[in-house]
Amino acid sequence: MNRSNVNSTISELKLFFKEHSFYLPEWAEWSPEDWKGKYQSCSEIIDNKLGWDITDFGTGDFLNQGLSLFTIRNGSWDKKDKLYCEKIMVSYEEQETPLHFHWLKTEDIINRGGGNLIMELYLASDDDKLLDSPVTVSIDGVLTTVNAGEPLSLKPGQSITLTPRLYHRFYGEKGKGRVLIGEVSSVNNDANDNRFYAGLGRFSDIIEDEKPLHLLVNDYNKYL
C-alpha cells in the first residue's frame, strides 16, 4: 500500500469513530516525531503492537481485501501481564477479511454500529482443510448452528464468539454502509497466531510516497 492511502484511510477512520462516539487513547494522535525517545515510557504500546494497523493482507487490493484496525490494549503470553486484547476495526461494504483461523486466540467479534457484518465460518480438518459440516457458535450467548460457509449477518449490537481453529472471513454487507467492529479476545499475536487459508500475509508492504500521518504498529522500530 502507498503511505498516502494509509494516511487518507486513517483520516477517514478518525471521522468515522467520532460519528459513533468512539474515542481512542491520546497517543493515537501522536505524530512520528512525538514517539521519539519514548520507548522506556511506552514499551507496553510498542512491544505489544498497540495502535494503528491498516492492511491489505499483501494483496495490493485494499478496498476488496483489507481491514482497518486500532489495537487499544494487548498483553503478552511471555510476560503474563495482561492476558486479554481489545481492538476497534472498520470494514467497508464487501471489503473482505480473508478466510483464516487462529491457533490459540479466542475472540468475540462485535458489531458496534454502522452496517451489518457478514461472517462465513468453516470447521478445520486435522490437516487444516475446510470441512463441509455445520458450525455451531455462540451469538451473544445463544448457540446458533449454520451451514459451512453460509453467510451469517450480525446486526449492530450483536456479537459472535470465535474459538481457535475455526475458519472465518467477514465483510460489510453491500448497501448497508461501513461497519464499526469491536474485538475482545485473549492475547493477540499477529506474528505467529494467524493461519490464512489462501496463504496470505497479515501485514502490508508500505510504499513511502509521503510522510506518515501516524505510525502503524510495524513502524515503531523504524522511528524509535
Salt bridges, closest charged atoms under 4 A:
GLU29 OE1 - LYS14 NZ 3.05
GLU29 OE1 - HIS214 NE2 3.77
GLU33 OE2 - LYS211 NZ 3.41
GLU44 OE2 - LYS82 NZ 2.90
ASP47 OD2 - LYS79 NZ 3.45
ASP53 OD2 - ARG202 NH2 2.44
GLU86 OE1 - ARG73 NE 2.61
GLU96 OE2 - ARG169 NH1 2.98
GLU107 OE2 - HIS102 NE2 3.06
GLU107 OE1 - LYS105 NZ 3.56
GLU107 OE2 - HIS168 NE2 3.24
GLU120 OE1 - ARG169 NE 2.70
ASP128 OD1 - ARG165 NH1 2.81
GLU183 OE2 - LYS105 NZ 2.86
ASP190 OD2 - LYS87 NZ 3.77
ASP190 OD2 - ARG202 NH2 3.22
GLU208 OE2 - ARG3 NH2 2.75
ASP219 OD2 - ARG3 NH1 2.82
ASP219 OD1 - LYS222 NZ 3.57
